[in-house]
Each structure stands twice: as C-alpha cells, then as structure tokens.
Amino acid sequence: MIRHLQLGIVDAVELNGGYAKKCPTPDLGEQGAYVVEGDYEFSLVVDQTINYSNSVRTEYYAVGVHATLKGRVDDDAKLQYVDLDASLVFGRGGSNAATSFAHQHQHVRFVPDRGTGGMPSQFSNWSVSEWDSALAGTAQRGAMNMLLLAVTWFSGPFYLAAEGEWTTPNTCVEITFEPATKTKKLGPNESVAVKTELRTKEGSTVVPAKFKEAKEQPKEGNGRVSPREDKSQPGTPATFSYKMPEKRVKHSGFFVGAVSRAGVAEAKKGEWEVADASYVLEFQSRIVSREITEPVESVAAAKVVLTPVEGKEGWYRGSGMLGYQTGPPPNRAPCSNLVMGHGTTGFEVAGISIKLPEGTGASSSQTGSADIELHYLIHPTHETVRPWTMEEFKCVPGKQLPDPFFYMMYAVARGADEINLLKGWTYVGKDGVVARKVLRGNCGDSCEDQTIFTLKEADDGAAQPK
C-alpha cells in the first residue's frame, strides 16, 4: 500500500505491504523441501522544506526494509518456520549535506504463533552484517532494528492465512489413480490394484505424500480396500487393492485422503470408482399374419451396444441394425398374396434410463425390480407384396409392390403407447440378464405377435465395438 502525505512543509511517501503465496513450491536450495515464498516491503521517504532567518533549507530522510520470505512446510502440510532475508537502507541529506545512504543485511528465522494470530516467536538463526556507512548511528540502528521486528509482526499473519489456503483440501494438490476412476470393470469378488499418486495442480508434479483413511464407498464395508494407509514417492506410487463385493452396488470403490509438503487432498476428490456396467439391448420379434388371403411370417432381431449419456447419470443411448426375414409359410395357398423380403434397417435407442436397486445386477441372485424407461425407434423395412391374380383359371402372383410388412404390423401390434416408449420391465438378475420386457399383440385380430426386449450386461468386447 502506498500513501502520499503532504502536511504543510512536509512531503512524505510511505510504502507498506506484503504477501505470501498460497501454494508451496520446491525449494531449489534443498532437495525435497517445500517452501511458500513471500515478500514484504516498507519504506518511508520524507522531504521537508524549512524557512529560517530569511533562508530556505531542505532536509531529506529515508528508511526502507525489503524482505524476501520463505515459509518452510513440513510433511503434514503445516508451517514450520519462516526464513526472512532483509535488506535495510537508511538515507539522509539536504541543503547542508549531500544525500548519502547506509545499507545492512539481516537474516532471521521465526515461528508465527498460532495462538496469537501469527505474532513472531522463537527467533533463531539471526545473522547481521555491518552497516556500510557511519551514517547509521546508534539511534538509527536501533530504529532500523525495531522496523525489522515490525516486518516480522506483519508477515506472520500473512503466512498463517496462506497456510489456511494450502491446507484447504484440493487447493494446491490432487489425487490421481492408475487405472483412472470409472475405467475398470470388476465382477463379483474380483480385485484390482490401484496405483495412487499426489500431484500439484500447477505443473502436475508428483510429490511425496502420506495417504490415509482409505475407506470403501458408497459406505464402509462395501467390498474391501487395503491397506488403510500408505506412502508414495515420485516413481513409487502408493498401491491400494480394492475387492468388489459379491453384489453390485452403484458407485462401488474407495476414497482416500492425502497430506504432503505441497498441500492437502480430501477424500471427496480422491474417490476411485469401479466403471459403471456396460449394457447391450437385444430385440427379438415374430409376427404371424392371420389373414387367409395373405399368409405371412416375419422374424426380426437386433443387438445394440449402449453407451452412457454424458452428464445424465443412469442414461444410455445407442444405435444398430435390425435384421428381418419375411415370407410365406410352406403351405401357402396359391390364391393368396405373396409377401417376401429380407434385409436390415435401422434400430435406434434414443435414450434408456436404467435404475437398479442397490445390491442387484446381472450376476445377483436376489429378487428386485428394474426401473427402466426405453425410448426407441425402428426404421421402415423393405418387403414387397405380389397380390394374387387369376390367369386362365389359375391363381398366380401379380405385379410386385412395396409392402413394409414387419414395420407396419409391428406398429399396429404395439399401438400408440408402446411404439416408441417402453416401461414396466421385469427384473431378472441372472446369467448376465438384467431385465426383460415381453410384448404380445394381435394387430386387431389380424396377427399373432411376440416381441422380447432383453437388457444384458455387456462383456468388455461388446462394450467397446470397433
């Protein structure tokens, strides 16, 4: 802070202020040490003009202290002490004498007292150089020493405030994992070794750390994490083993906190989670026409790999191809329409919400329910129909016309409520099957239809199509 004061014949400029950085950094002078750098400066320059006995006299007076500070941080992220290196300057001059300066260097170590808000205590390592000029007399030297002491008084609270910053979890450091969170799938009772490090947020530098209070999540006892505490060094990560519970619980994993000379990381930012289950939706349908003049059977099947929707927990989407085969039965009467076709068409899952009760899954034997909501779309199929015609008293197929049989009959069988939206699934939880939805229809008494949607947990190969 700079203040400019002008009181009559006195003109004074005061500079007073300092800071301590919020995050520790490596001390280049000592391997493995971390310090918080700071700076404090105080200066006062006074110019005075004096009218005396019909003459004008000027006087100049200046004092200044510039201190560079290093706060040493211990293994528990606490401030140990502050080293202060100060350059002191005293100046004087005016009409009767040329302006001259005296300089001195001092070093002192002190400990900010937490009980008094940072006031300096436990002074040590004091070293003082001689003033380089006789300009600094006994009185001036005493005043400069008091000024230096004042700088320690002002600096201590700065450092305690900075300590509050770097010990605020995840301000200066963060926990990283290998494999990364939510990237590793585990089956019941399977285990994984997770290498864990603490890195600075600025520069992503690995720092030695103590990891502590590792606990299972979302609640203690969900699976098993071990050990509960560990240490890491650059090149030697801490390793935590997590064993999956027998029954799947959403957000299964562990959390851990860390403390270091570079700062503190809290458990809520140190969570490691097992990857969410990947899913596959299978579709099977069979429609048989009851029309005597148009006997047709159509079968269709599809398999869609579902991927999570970013930012919408529990929602997935995907798209694939539906294969279909449509044709007459073996005993088709000649005097009937001939409907045929085969191929593929689009099958889209615009969104599917999957909510399973805790402790259930495709490998769980317990009963449960499945809150599933499927929004889907089947694109038109491309069959043809050849209406029968009479030629020379014989029934023969006529001209070929477009007739998307499966697409139309499926829509008629579903009705408006189920053509694009399905709810009310049945939970299975066995042999990889999560849930199933069985649909039956009669197309207004013109067909027999059975369609089965099956939601399964995907294996790694199915979850990552190429």
VEXDREN-2710 file (C-alpha; in Angstrom, 1 decimal):
% VEXDREN-2710
k/r/px/py/pz
1/MET/0.0/0.0/0.0
2/ILE/1.4/3.4/-0.9
3/ARG/0.4/6.6/1.0
4/HIS/1.3/10.1/0.0
5/LEU/1.0/12.6/2.8
6/GLN/1.5/16.4/2.5
7/LEU/1.3/18.4/5.6
8/GLY/2.5/22.0/5.1
9/ILE/6.2/21.9/4.6
10/VAL/6.4/18.1/5.0
11/ASP/6.0/15.8/2.0
12/ALA/6.1/12.1/2.8
13/VAL/5.6/8.9/0.8
14/GLU/5.0/5.6/2.6
15/LEU/5.1/2.1/1.0
16/ASN/3.9/-0.7/3.3
17/GLY/2.7/-4.2/2.3
18/GLY/3.5/-7.8/1.5
19/TYR/2.2/-11.2/0.6
20/ALA/2.7/-14.9/0.9
21/LYS/1.8/-17.2/-1.9
22/LYS/-1.0/-19.7/-1.4
23/CYS/0.7/-22.9/-2.6
24/PRO/4.1/-24.4/-1.6
25/THR/6.7/-25.0/-4.2
26/PRO/10.0/-26.9/-4.2
27/ASP/12.9/-25.2/-2.5
28/LEU/15.7/-25.0/-5.2
29/GLY/18.3/-24.8/-2.4
30/GLU/17.3/-28.1/-0.7
31/GLN/16.2/-31.2/-2.4
32/GLY/12.8/-32.5/-1.2
33/ALA/12.0/-29.3/0.7
34/TYR/8.9/-27.3/0.0
35/VAL/8.5/-23.6/0.9
36/VAL/6.0/-20.8/0.5
37/GLU/7.6/-17.7/-0.9
38/GLY/6.6/-14.3/0.2
39/ASP/7.7/-10.7/0.2
40/TYR/7.4/-7.6/2.4
41/GLU/8.5/-4.1/1.8
42/PHE/8.3/-1.0/4.0
43/SER/9.8/2.4/3.0
44/LEU/9.3/6.0/4.2
45/VAL/10.7/9.0/2.3
46/VAL/10.3/12.4/3.9
47/ASP/11.1/15.7/2.2
48/GLN/10.9/18.8/4.4
49/THR/11.3/22.5/3.4
50/ILE/12.2/24.9/6.3
51/ASN/12.1/28.7/6.2
52/TYR/14.5/30.1/8.7
53/SER/16.1/33.5/9.1
54/ASN/15.2/34.6/5.6
55/SER/16.7/31.4/4.2
56/VAL/15.2/28.2/2.8
57/ARG/16.6/24.9/3.9
58/THR/15.6/21.4/2.7
59/GLU/16.0/18.1/4.5
60/TYR/15.7/14.6/3.2
61/TYR/15.2/11.5/5.2
62/ALA/14.5/7.9/4.1
63/VAL/14.3/4.4/5.7
64/GLY/13.4/1.2/4.0
65/VAL/13.2/-2.6/4.5
66/HIS/12.8/-5.1/1.7
67/ALA/12.4/-8.7/3.0
68/THR/12.2/-11.9/1.0
69/LEU/10.4/-14.7/2.9
70/LYS/10.4/-18.5/2.7
71/GLY/7.9/-20.4/4.8
72/ARG/9.1/-24.0/5.4
73/VAL/6.3/-26.6/5.2
74/ASP/6.5/-30.0/7.0
75/ASP/5.3/-33.5/5.9
76/ASP/1.9/-32.8/7.5
77/ALA/1.4/-29.6/5.4
78/LYS/2.0/-27.4/8.4
79/LEU/4.1/-24.2/8.5
80/GLN/7.3/-24.9/10.5
81/TYR/9.0/-21.6/10.4
82/VAL/9.7/-18.6/8.2
83/ASP/13.2/-17.5/7.0
84/LEU/13.4/-13.8/6.5
85/ASP/16.2/-12.1/4.5
86/ALA/16.1/-8.4/4.7
87/SER/17.9/-5.5/3.1
88/LEU/17.8/-2.4/5.2
89/VAL/18.6/1.1/3.9
90/PHE/18.9/4.5/5.7
91/GLY/19.3/7.7/3.9
92/ARG/19.8/11.4/4.8
93/GLY/20.6/14.6/3.0
94/GLY/19.5/18.1/2.3
95/SER/20.8/21.6/1.8
96/ASN/23.6/21.3/4.3
97/ALA/24.8/17.8/3.2
98/ALA/24.8/15.7/0.2
99/THR/22.4/12.8/0.2
100/SER/24.0/9.6/1.3
101/PHE/22.8/6.1/2.2
102/ALA/23.8/3.3/4.6
103/HIS/23.0/-0.4/3.9
104/GLN/22.7/-3.5/6.0
105/HIS/21.6/-7.1/5.5
106/GLN/20.0/-9.2/8.2
107/HIS/18.7/-12.8/8.3
108/VAL/16.3/-14.2/10.9
109/ARG/14.1/-17.3/11.4
110/PHE/10.9/-17.0/13.3
111/VAL/7.8/-19.1/14.0
112/PRO/4.4/-17.4/13.7
113/ASP/2.5/-18.1/16.9
114/ARG/-0.9/-19.6/16.1
115/GLY/-2.2/-18.7/19.5
116/THR/-1.7/-15.0/18.9
117/GLY/-2.8/-14.8/15.3
118/GLY/0.7/-15.1/13.8
119/MET/2.9/-12.9/16.0
120/PRO/6.5/-13.9/15.7
121/SER/8.1/-16.2/18.3
122/GLN/11.1/-18.5/18.7
123/PHE/13.6/-16.3/16.9
124/SER/16.7/-18.1/15.7
125/ASN/19.5/-18.2/13.1
126/TRP/20.0/-14.5/13.4
127/SER/22.8/-13.0/11.3
128/VAL/23.6/-9.4/10.8
129/SER/26.1/-7.6/8.5
130/GLU/27.8/-4.4/9.5
131/TRP/26.4/-1.1/8.2
132/ASP/28.4/0.0/5.2
133/SER/28.4/3.6/6.3
134/ALA/28.9/5.6/9.6
135/LEU/25.8/7.5/8.6
136/ALA/23.8/5.0/10.6
137/GLY/24.4/6.0/14.2
138/THR/23.3/4.2/17.4
139/ALA/19.9/5.8/17.3
140/GLN/19.3/5.0/13.7
141/ARG/20.5/1.4/14.1
142/GLY/18.0/0.9/17.0
143/ALA/15.2/2.3/14.9
144/MET/16.0/0.1/11.9
145/ASN/16.1/-3.0/14.2
146/MET/12.6/-2.1/15.5
147/LEU/11.5/-1.6/11.9
148/LEU/12.7/-5.1/11.0
149/LEU/10.9/-6.6/14.0
150/ALA/7.7/-4.8/12.8
151/VAL/8.1/-6.6/9.5
152/THR/8.1/-10.0/11.2
153/TRP/5.0/-9.0/13.1
154/PHE/3.2/-8.1/9.8
155/SER/4.5/-11.2/8.0
156/GLY/3.4/-13.8/10.5
157/PRO/-0.3/-13.3/9.9
158/PHE/0.2/-13.4/6.2
159/TYR/1.7/-16.9/6.5
160/LEU/-1.0/-18.3/8.7
161/ALA/-3.6/-17.0/6.2
162/ALA/-1.6/-18.7/3.4
163/GLU/-1.4/-21.9/5.5
164/GLY/-5.2/-21.8/5.6
165/GLU/-5.2/-21.8/1.7
166/TRP/-2.8/-24.7/1.1
167/THR/-4.4/-26.8/3.8
168/THR/-7.8/-26.3/2.2
169/PRO/-8.3/-29.7/0.5
170/ASN/-7.6/-29.8/-3.2
171/THR/-6.5/-26.2/-3.5
172/CYS/-2.9/-27.0/-4.4
173/VAL/-2.8/-30.7/-5.0
174/GLU/-5.0/-33.5/-6.3
175/ILE/-5.0/-37.3/-6.2
176/THR/-4.6/-39.3/-9.4
177/PHE/-5.2/-43.0/-10.0
178/GLU/-4.0/-45.7/-12.4
179/PRO/-6.3/-47.2/-13.7
180/ALA/-8.3/-44.0/-13.6
181/THR/-11.6/-43.8/-11.8
182/LYS/-14.6/-45.3/-13.6
183/THR/-12.5/-47.1/-16.2
184/LYS/-12.1/-50.5/-14.7
185/LYS/-14.9/-53.1/-14.7
186/LEU/-14.9/-55.7/-11.9
187/GLY/-17.0/-58.8/-11.5
188/PRO/-18.3/-60.1/-8.1
189/ASN/-15.3/-60.6/-5.7
190/GLU/-12.8/-59.5/-8.3
191/SER/-9.9/-57.3/-7.2
192/VAL/-7.8/-54.6/-8.7
193/ALA/-4.6/-52.9/-7.6
194/VAL/-4.9/-49.1/-7.9
195/LYS/-1.7/-47.1/-8.1
196/THR/-2.2/-43.7/-6.4
197/GLU/-0.2/-40.5/-6.5
198/LEU/-0.5/-36.9/-5.4
199/ARG/0.2/-34.2/-7.9
200/THR/0.4/-30.5/-7.8
201/LYS/-2.4/-28.7/-9.6
202/GLU/0.1/-26.4/-11.2
203/GLY/2.6/-28.3/-13.3
204/SER/1.2/-31.8/-12.4
205/THR/4.3/-32.6/-10.5
206/VAL/4.3/-35.8/-8.4
207/VAL/5.1/-35.1/-4.7
208/PRO/5.8/-37.4/-1.8
209/ALA/2.6/-37.9/0.2
210/LYS/1.0/-39.8/3.0
211/PHE/-2.3/-41.4/2.1
212/LYS/-4.6/-42.1/5.0
213/GLU/-8.1/-43.1/6.0
214/ALA/-8.8/-45.2/2.9
215/LYS/-12.5/-46.4/3.2
216/GLU/-14.9/-48.2/0.9
217/GLN/-17.7/-46.3/-0.7
218/PRO/-20.5/-45.6/-1.0
219/LYS/-20.5/-47.0/2.5
220/GLU/-17.8/-48.6/4.6
221/GLY/-17.7/-52.4/4.2
222/ASN/-18.9/-52.3/0.6
223/GLY/-16.1/-54.6/-0.8
224/ARG/-12.7/-54.2/0.8
225/VAL/-9.9/-51.7/0.3
226/SER/-6.4/-52.3/1.8
227/PRO/-4.2/-51.0/3.2
228/ARG/-5.9/-48.2/5.0
229/GLU/-2.7/-46.0/4.9
230/ASP/0.3/-45.9/2.5
231/LYS/3.0/-43.6/1.4
232/SER/4.2/-42.6/-2.1
233/GLN/7.4/-41.2/-3.6
234/PRO/8.0/-40.0/-7.1
235/GLY/8.3/-43.1/-9.2
236/THR/6.9/-45.3/-6.4
237/PRO/3.1/-44.8/-6.1
238/ALA/1.1/-45.9/-3.2
239/THR/-0.9/-49.0/-4.1
240/PHE/-4.4/-49.8/-2.8
241/SER/-6.2/-53.0/-3.5
242/TYR/-9.9/-52.9/-3.9
243/LYS/-12.1/-56.1/-3.9
244/MET/-15.5/-55.8/-5.4
245/PRO/-18.5/-57.0/-3.2
246/GLU/-20.4/-60.1/-4.2
247/LYS/-23.4/-58.0/-5.2
248/ARG/-23.1/-54.9/-7.3
249/VAL/-23.6/-51.5/-5.6
250/LYS/-23.6/-48.3/-7.6
251/HIS/-20.5/-46.1/-7.0
252/SER/-18.6/-49.1/-5.6
253/GLY/-15.0/-48.2/-4.9
254/PHE/-13.0/-46.4/-2.2
255/PHE/-11.9/-42.9/-1.2
256/VAL/-8.7/-41.8/0.4
257/GLY/-7.2/-38.5/1.7
258/ALA/-3.6/-37.3/1.3
259/VAL/-1.3/-34.9/3.0
260/SER/2.1/-33.6/1.8
261/ARG/4.5/-30.7/1.9
262/ALA/2.8/-29.4/-1.2
263/GLY/-0.7/-29.4/0.3
264/VAL/-3.7/-31.5/1.2
265/ALA/-6.2/-33.5/-0.8
266/GLU/-9.5/-34.5/0.7
267/ALA/-11.3/-37.8/0.3
268/LYS/-14.3/-36.4/-1.7
269/LYS/-11.8/-35.6/-4.5
270/GLY/-9.9/-38.8/-4.0
271/GLU/-12.6/-41.2/-5.0
272/TRP/-11.9/-44.2/-7.1
273/GLU/-15.0/-45.9/-8.6
274/VAL/-15.5/-49.1/-10.5
275/ALA/-16.7/-48.5/-14.0
276/ASP/-20.4/-48.5/-14.5
277/ALA/-21.8/-51.6/-16.0
278/SER/-22.0/-51.5/-19.8
279/TYR/-25.2/-52.7/-21.4
280/VAL/-26.5/-54.4/-24.5
281/LEU/-30.1/-54.3/-25.7
282/GLU/-31.3/-57.3/-27.6
283/PHE/-34.5/-57.4/-29.6
284/GLN/-36.4/-60.4/-31.0
285/SER/-39.8/-60.4/-32.7
286/ARG/-42.0/-62.8/-34.5
287/ILE/-45.2/-61.7/-36.3
288/VAL/-47.6/-64.2/-38.0
289/SER/-50.4/-63.0/-40.1
290/ARG/-53.9/-64.4/-39.6
291/GLU/-55.2/-63.2/-42.9
292/ILE/-56.2/-66.2/-45.1
293/THR/-55.6/-64.2/-48.3
294/GLU/-52.1/-63.1/-47.1
295/PRO/-50.4/-65.8/-45.0
296/VAL/-47.0/-64.3/-43.8
297/GLU/-44.5/-64.9/-41.1
298/SER/-41.8/-62.3/-40.2
299/VAL/-39.0/-62.6/-37.8
300/ALA/-36.6/-59.8/-36.8
301/ALA/-33.7/-59.4/-34.4
302/ALA/-31.3/-56.6/-33.3
303/LYS/-28.5/-56.0/-30.9
304/VAL/-27.5/-52.5/-29.8
305/VAL/-24.5/-51.6/-27.6
306/LEU/-25.5/-48.9/-25.2
307/THR/-23.1/-46.1/-24.1
308/PRO/-23.6/-43.7/-21.2
309/VAL/-25.0/-40.3/-22.0
310/GLU/-22.5/-37.7/-20.7
311/GLY/-24.0/-35.5/-17.9
312/LYS/-27.1/-37.7/-17.4
313/GLU/-26.4/-40.4/-14.8
314/GLY/-28.2/-43.7/-15.5
315/TRP/-29.0/-42.8/-19.1
316/TYR/-27.6/-44.6/-22.1
317/ARG/-28.1/-44.5/-25.9
318/GLY/-27.0/-46.5/-29.0
319/SER/-27.9/-47.5/-32.5
320/GLY/-27.6/-50.6/-34.6
321/MET/-29.1/-52.6/-37.4
322/LEU/-32.3/-54.7/-37.2
323/GLY/-32.2/-57.8/-39.5
324/TYR/-35.5/-59.2/-40.7
325/GLN/-36.8/-62.1/-42.8
326/THR/-40.3/-62.1/-44.1
327/GLY/-42.0/-64.8/-46.3
328/PRO/-45.0/-67.1/-46.7
329/PRO/-45.4/-70.4/-44.8
330/PRO/-44.6/-73.7/-46.6
331/ASN/-48.3/-74.5/-47.2
332/ARG/-49.2/-71.1/-48.7
333/ALA/-52.3/-71.3/-50.9
334/PRO/-51.8/-70.2/-54.5
335/CYS/-54.8/-67.8/-54.3
336/SER/-53.2/-65.6/-51.7
337/ASN/-50.9/-62.6/-51.7
338/LEU/-47.2/-63.3/-51.8
339/VAL/-45.3/-61.1/-49.2
340/MET/-41.5/-61.5/-49.1
341/GLY/-38.4/-59.6/-48.2
342/HIS/-35.2/-59.7/-46.1
343/GLY/-32.5/-57.2/-45.2
344/THR/-31.6/-54.8/-42.5
345/THR/-32.9/-51.5/-41.3
346/GLY/-32.1/-49.0/-38.5
347/PHE/-32.8/-49.6/-34.9
348/GLU/-32.1/-46.6/-32.6
349/VAL/-32.1/-46.2/-28.9
350/ALA/-32.6/-42.5/-28.4
351/GLY/-32.3/-43.0/-24.6
352/ILE/-32.8/-45.6/-22.0
353/SER/-32.8/-44.9/-18.3
354/ILE/-31.6/-47.8/-16.2
355/LYS/-32.2/-47.7/-12.4
356/LEU/-31.5/-50.8/-10.4
357/PRO/-31.9/-51.3/-6.7
358/GLU/-28.7/-51.4/-4.6
359/GLY/-27.1/-54.9/-4.5
360/THR/-28.7/-56.1/-7.7
361/GLY/-27.2/-56.7/-11.1
362/ALA/-26.9/-59.3/-13.8
363/SER/-25.0/-61.6/-11.6
364/SER/-27.1/-61.2/-8.5
365/SER/-29.5/-63.9/-7.4
366/GLN/-31.7/-61.8/-5.2
367/THR/-35.0/-60.6/-6.3
368/GLY/-35.5/-56.9/-7.2
369/SER/-37.2/-54.5/-9.5
370/ALA/-35.9/-52.6/-12.5
371/ASP/-37.0/-49.0/-13.2
372/ILE/-36.3/-48.9/-16.9
373/GLU/-37.6/-46.4/-19.5
374/LEU/-36.7/-47.1/-23.1
375/HIS/-37.2/-44.6/-25.9
376/TYR/-36.6/-46.3/-29.3
377/LEU/-37.3/-46.1/-33.0
378/ILE/-37.4/-48.9/-35.7
379/HIS/-36.9/-47.7/-39.2
380/PRO/-39.1/-49.0/-42.1
381/THR/-38.5/-52.4/-43.5
382/HIS/-38.5/-53.1/-47.3
383/GLU/-40.6/-56.1/-48.1
384/THR/-42.8/-56.4/-51.2
385/VAL/-46.2/-57.9/-52.0
386/ARG/-47.4/-59.6/-55.2
387/PRO/-51.2/-59.7/-55.0
388/TRP/-52.7/-62.8/-56.5
389/THR/-54.4/-62.7/-59.8
390/MET/-56.4/-65.1/-61.9
391/GLU/-54.9/-66.2/-65.3
392/GLU/-56.6/-68.9/-67.3
393/PHE/-58.5/-70.1/-64.3
394/LYS/-55.2/-70.3/-62.2
395/CYS/-54.1/-68.1/-59.2
396/VAL/-50.7/-66.6/-60.0
397/PRO/-48.7/-63.8/-58.3
398/GLY/-49.3/-60.3/-59.8
399/LYS/-47.2/-57.2/-60.1
400/GLN/-44.6/-56.6/-57.2
401/LEU/-45.5/-53.7/-55.0
402/PRO/-43.7/-52.1/-51.9
403/ASP/-45.1/-53.5/-48.7
404/PRO/-43.1/-52.9/-45.4
405/PHE/-44.8/-55.7/-43.7
406/PHE/-42.9/-56.1/-40.4
407/TYR/-42.7/-52.3/-39.9
408/MET/-46.4/-51.8/-40.3
409/MET/-47.6/-54.9/-38.4
410/TYR/-45.2/-54.2/-35.5
411/ALA/-46.7/-50.6/-35.2
412/VAL/-50.2/-52.0/-35.3
413/ALA/-49.4/-54.6/-32.7
414/ARG/-47.9/-52.1/-30.3
415/GLY/-50.3/-49.3/-30.5
416/ALA/-49.6/-45.6/-29.6
417/ASP/-48.5/-46.4/-26.1
418/GLU/-45.6/-48.8/-26.9
419/ILE/-44.5/-47.9/-30.4
420/ASN/-41.6/-45.7/-29.2
421/LEU/-41.7/-45.9/-25.4
422/LEU/-41.5/-48.9/-23.1
423/LYS/-41.8/-49.1/-19.3
424/GLY/-42.7/-51.8/-16.8
425/TRP/-39.7/-54.1/-17.3
426/THR/-39.3/-57.4/-15.3
427/TYR/-36.0/-57.7/-13.3
428/VAL/-34.1/-60.9/-14.0
429/GLY/-30.7/-60.6/-12.4
430/LYS/-29.3/-63.9/-13.6
431/ASP/-26.8/-65.2/-16.2
432/GLY/-25.9/-61.8/-17.4
433/VAL/-29.5/-60.7/-18.0
434/VAL/-30.5/-57.6/-16.1
435/ALA/-34.2/-57.2/-17.2
436/ARG/-36.7/-58.3/-19.8
437/LYS/-39.7/-56.8/-21.4
438/VAL/-42.1/-59.2/-23.2
439/LEU/-44.8/-57.7/-25.6
440/ARG/-47.7/-59.6/-27.2
441/GLY/-50.2/-58.2/-29.7
442/ASN/-52.8/-59.4/-32.2
443/CYS/-52.9/-56.5/-34.7
444/GLY/-56.6/-56.1/-34.2
445/ASP/-57.1/-59.9/-34.6
446/SER/-55.2/-60.0/-37.8
447/CYS/-51.9/-61.4/-36.4
448/GLU/-50.1/-63.0/-33.6
449/ASP/-47.1/-61.1/-32.3
450/GLN/-44.5/-61.7/-29.6
451/THR/-41.6/-59.4/-29.1
452/ILE/-38.9/-59.6/-26.4
453/PHE/-36.5/-56.9/-25.3
454/THR/-33.6/-58.2/-23.2
455/LEU/-31.3/-55.9/-21.4
456/LYS/-27.9/-57.5/-20.6
457/GLU/-24.6/-56.5/-19.1
458/ALA/-22.1/-56.4/-21.8
459/ASP/-18.7/-58.1/-21.7
460/ASP/-15.7/-55.9/-22.5
461/GLY/-15.7/-56.9/-26.1
462/ALA/-19.3/-55.9/-26.6
463/ALA/-19.0/-52.7/-24.7
464/GLN/-16.2/-51.4/-27.0
465/PRO/-17.2/-52.1/-30.6
466/LYS/-14.7/-51.2/-33.3
END
